[in-house]
Amino acid sequence: MKVVAAFENLYVTSERALLSSDESYPLVPYFHEAAYKSVANASNLLQQRGLPSYGHCTFSTPTVLGSFQTLVDWVTTGVKPVS
């Protein structure tokens, strides 16, 4: 699969927590998330979540701020959030 090959060539593990959010009804195929996870090699540092919305990066301000707070809490406490 071309996507996985691209991720394998371009992805560098940052050794930092990453919270990835995607719309549940995406215009961009969700299989990219699975491909990304397959090459992340640091699943303890990657949390992916689907959000109930439609579009491409159409997150509301409260959703963005809530996700950022979730990331801050994760980094601060060391407790990985649920998806």
C-alpha positions in Angstrom: 0.0 0.0 0.0 1.5 3.4 -1.0 0.3 5.1 2.2 2.1 2.7 4.4 5.3 2.9 2.3 5.1 6.7 2.6 4.7 6.6 6.3 7.5 4.1 6.7 9.8 6.4 4.7 8.7 9.7 6.3 7.7 8.9 9.9 10.2 9.5 12.7 9.2 8.6 16.2 9.3 11.8 18.2 9.2 10.0 21.6 6.5 12.4 22.6 2.8 11.9 23.2 0.6 12.4 20.1 -3.2 12.7 20.2 -4.7 12.2 16.7 -8.3 13.2 16.1 -10.4 12.5 13.0 -14.0 13.0 12.0 -16.1 9.9 12.1 -17.5 10.7 8.7 -14.3 11.8 7.0 -13.7 13.1 3.5 -10.2 11.7 3.9 -10.3 7.9 4.2 -9.9 6.7 7.8 -7.5 3.9 6.7 -4.7 6.5 6.9 -5.1 6.3 10.7 -4.6 2.5 10.7 -1.6 2.9 8.4 -0.1 5.6 10.6 -0.5 3.4 13.7 1.1 0.4 12.0 4.4 2.3 11.5 4.3 4.5 14.7 6.4 1.9 16.7 5.4 3.8 19.8 1.8 2.9 20.4 2.2 3.9 24.0 2.8 7.4 22.8 0.0 7.4 20.2 -3.7 7.8 20.9 -6.2 8.0 18.1 -9.8 9.1 18.4 -12.7 9.5 16.1 -15.0 12.5 16.7 -18.6 12.6 15.7 -18.5 15.2 12.9 -18.3 15.4 9.2 -15.7 17.1 7.1 -12.0 17.6 6.9 -10.5 19.4 10.0 -13.9 21.0 10.9 -13.4 20.7 14.6 -15.1 23.3 16.8 -13.1 25.5 19.1 -14.3 23.6 22.3 -13.3 20.3 20.7 -9.8 21.6 19.9 -9.4 23.1 23.3 -10.7 19.9 25.0 -8.3 17.7 23.0 -5.4 20.0 23.8 -6.3 19.8 27.5 -6.4 16.0 27.2 -2.9 16.0 25.7 -1.7 18.3 28.5 -3.2 16.1 31.1 -1.6 13.0 29.5 1.9 14.6 29.5 1.5 16.0 33.0 0.2 12.8 34.7 1.6 10.1 32.4 -1.8 8.5 32.2 -2.8 7.8 28.6 -6.3 8.9 27.7 -9.0 6.5 26.5 -9.9 6.9 22.8 
